[in-house]
């Protein structure tokens, strides 16, 4: 399988940024989305480490986004987008 492209890498990090902004704008702090006891606003790194990476690990077994293939990026995003759409009403297209 082909490793992720530079364009996908840029889009992935843009997604982390946009999703963090959208979650914050919607008043959905990390406690609300991840069920923790402290209110913490989202940052792109938090989106990557607390939303993307756990799903990526389960789906791909990979620890780093640098190891992802083009297909795996689509698979991980689909799971996250479905979950956030169903549970939080957040819908965001992949950049």
N, C-alpha and C positions, 0 to 999 in steps of 0.2 A: 504494500500500500504506500501511496505517496505521503510524505511528511507534509505538515501544514505549510502553506505558502507564506511569504512575507506579507502579502495582502491580507491573508486570513489572520495572521498575527496582529496586524494593525487593527483589523476589524474586531478581533477578540478583545483587545485592550480598550477600544472605543466602546464596545458593549459593556465592559466592566464599569467604565466611567458613566455611560448613559443610564445603566440600570441602577447604579448607586444614586444618581441624581433623581431618577424616577421614584425609587423606593423612598427616599427622603422627602420628596415633594408630596408623596401620598401619605406621609406620616407613619410609614412602616419602618420603624427602627429595627435593629437586629433582634431585640427581645421579642418583638411582635412576630417577626418572620421565623426566627430560630428558637423561640421559647426560652430565652434566658431572662435573668432577673434584673438586668441593668439596661438602661436606655443608652444606646450608642448609635450615632449617625453612621450611615454607610459611607465608605470610601471605595475607590476602585480596587485597592488591595484587599479590602474586606470582602467585596463581591467575589474576587478571585479565590481567596483563601477559605471563605465560609460557605459560599454557594457553589461556585464552579468546581473547585478542586475536590470536594467530597463526592460529588456526582461523577466527575471524571475518573476518580480512583475506582469507584464501583463499576462503572461501565467499561473502562479500558485497562484498569490495573496499573495505570501509569501515574507517576508522582508529579510530573512536570508538563506544563502546556507545550514545552519545546519538543516533547516526544510525540505529540498528537498527530494523527493523520487528518487529512481533509474530511474524511467520512466521520471520524470520531468527534470532530468539532461539531458537526451537524447533529450527531446523536446526543451529545451532552446538552447542547443548546435546546434541542427538542424536549428533553426531560425537564429542564429548568423552566422553559417557557410554559409548558403545560402546567407544571406545579404552581407557578406564580399566577398564571391566568385563572386557574381553578380556585386557588386558596386566597389570593390577594386582589384579584381583578386587575393585575398588571399585565399589559400586553405590549411587547416591544419587539419590533422586527430586528433581526440580526443586521448590523450595519453593512 
